[in-house]
Amino acid sequence: MTTSPLSHFHSLYRAWLNEFVASANVANVIYAISILLICLVVSVLFYKVGKWLIFRGTELFIQRRNSRTILALKRNRFFSYLSYYLPLLVFKFNFDALFMNFSKLPVVLTKLYEIIAIVLLVLIINSILNTIVDLNKTSKHSKPIRGLLQFLQIVIYFIAGIFCISILIDKSPTALVAGLGAASAIIMLIFKDSITSLVAGVQLSFNHMLRIGDWVSLPKYNVDGEIYDITLTSVKIRNWDKSVSMVPTYNLIANDSVTNWRYMKDFGARRISRSIIVDIHTVQFCTPEMLERYRQIEGVNEALRRVKMLDDVPTSGAIINTQSLTNIGVMRAYALYYLENKKEIRKDLDIMVRQRGHLLNGLPLEVYCFTNTTETKVYENIQSDIFDHLIAVAPLFDLKLFQSAVATA
């Protein structure tokens, strides 16, 4: 039977010690301490050299290939955790020879060694999962996978904890899991909110209900902004005033109404639904003189022709009849014509100018249409241009907009 060079070295070193040291116990202690010191020195050297080789190799690979994956793994310390296995291997190969003359110490150190190996394995898996999250964030087609990966991390931590405890108490992991079943009711009662949020976070991720970059509104929490992080227990939203809100995932799914503007952005159109308030005392029937004056406004003739109102003009001596025009009716026709000819408004979607229910402060005249952009700055400029024009043109139709006495004081 052949022996390995390492075993041969241990045999020669032990024999040499026995020749120079009279007491066998003293020889064993000197042997163990010296081998331990040698293992420590070799472990440090292996760790330093191995880490340098790994990092140097990755740097050269990144320079040549510009690999985002390798760079992300390095940032999440994957190679650092991997290099920690080199010292463990040094002790593993020398373990039996190092503690063969000690009865209880090998058992304790074996358990410690196995637990350290499990912890390192968990750290390596965790760094891989974090790398996947980082790569997903920078991807053009990013998915809300962080919650799922966090759930997977919790499962890995739980399994690792079970194995570590089973090593410490010398029990089978299956027996330990079976024993935990009896305590599951107490665990669920204590961690009810956390478990509920956990399930909600998984549901949120699987159904793709929310994604990073979505614009959401939650009136109950006074939240209006863009999602920048989704975890298993909460969703982080950067509001437009640059503050940050953290909303529990369970509340998003079960309790509260959430408006997600992502689909509006995907559709490529954004709705305008705003009103100007007309003083109801200025609404009146059109006389021929008034209508002639209105026709001097560019677009009024075409607007009336399109809505078939051009002939609804009172004849001499009959100011009021069933077909008589009103000044607000002419303005509605003009406003509709104005919107239909504005290039920033989508022509394939609804365009309306309508009256809403009469209010105490006047008659609302609502503009309902869709812009051909969803960008906030451009959208607000288009909306402002429309209402600037309508507010300025209202007096030309002998209409006054409502303004409270307090505002004019």
Buried (B, 14 or more C-beta within 10 A) or exposed (E): EEEEEEBEBBEEBBEEBBEEBEEEEEBBBBBBEEBBEBBEEBBEEBBEEBBEEBBEEBEEEBEEEEBBEBBBBBEBBBBBBBBBBBBBEBBEBBBEBBBEBBEEEBEEBEBEBBBBBBBBBBBBBBBBBBBBBBBBBEEEEBEBBBBBBBBBBEEBEEBBEBBBBBBEEEEEBEEBEEEEEEEEEEEEEEEEEEBBBBBBBBBBBEEEBBBBEBBBBBEEBEBBBBBBBBBBBBBBBBEEEEEEBEBBBBBBBEEBEBEBBBEBBEEEBBBBEBBBBBBBEBBEBBBEEBBEBBEEBEEBBEBBEEBEBBEBBBEEEEEEEEEBBBBBBBBBBBBBBBBEEBEBBBEEBEBEBEBEEEEEEBBBBBBBBBBBBBEEEBBEBBBEEBBEBBEEBBEBBBBBBBEEEEEEE
